[in-house]
Amino acid sequence: MPRSLSELIDQADFYAKQFEDYPTGSEDAIDSATFNALWAAGQQKSALENSIAELVVKARSENMSWKLIGQILGTSGEAARQRYGAIVKKKPKKSA
């Protein structure tokens, strides 16, 4: 593990040279349509996960049980609590 700035720079130079000298071939080629479709799907998944998390926070603020939330999401209440519980705790709950 590098310890000094000089060692870090030497290691960075080593990896930069490895990258620059890497022989590319047909096995490195990727289908750009597949790449773009996969990237778009990843973006949609991220947006959907954010929406679900926001709705779970809202549901908990309205006193919906973890059991019911889990059932709606196709999992157990405990699994839902483990996945979203920390997010729920971060958000301020509505006061009456």
Secondary structure, 3 states (H helix, E strand, C coil): CCCCHHHHHHHHHHHHHHHHHCCCCHHHCCCHHHHHHHHHHHHHHHHHHHHHHHHHHHHHHCCCCHHHHHHHHCCCHHHHHHHHHHHHHHCCCCCC
